[in-house]
């Protein structure tokens, strides 16, 4: 019984040492630690589809508009937030500080 307990203890300790260290930077970086979240859920008046905002895989704070069709069970991208970005921004120091 002591041998079984010792083996179990050693195995559990080895699993703990394999885990990555959780840093503040990792907590606030993409992808989100707790997985994907959906925001702004809206049901169409006829109940045929649902629209929602979903964060990008590379940056969970940049949201795209998606649609889920209840009849077909398909999800499709309606609007990509990258479309709002028109290129490099030339901001004044004042505007950079404001943002």
Helices and strands as residue ranges (DSSP letters): H 2-18, H 24-27, E 38-43, E 49-55, E 63-69, E 75-79, G 81-84, H 93-98
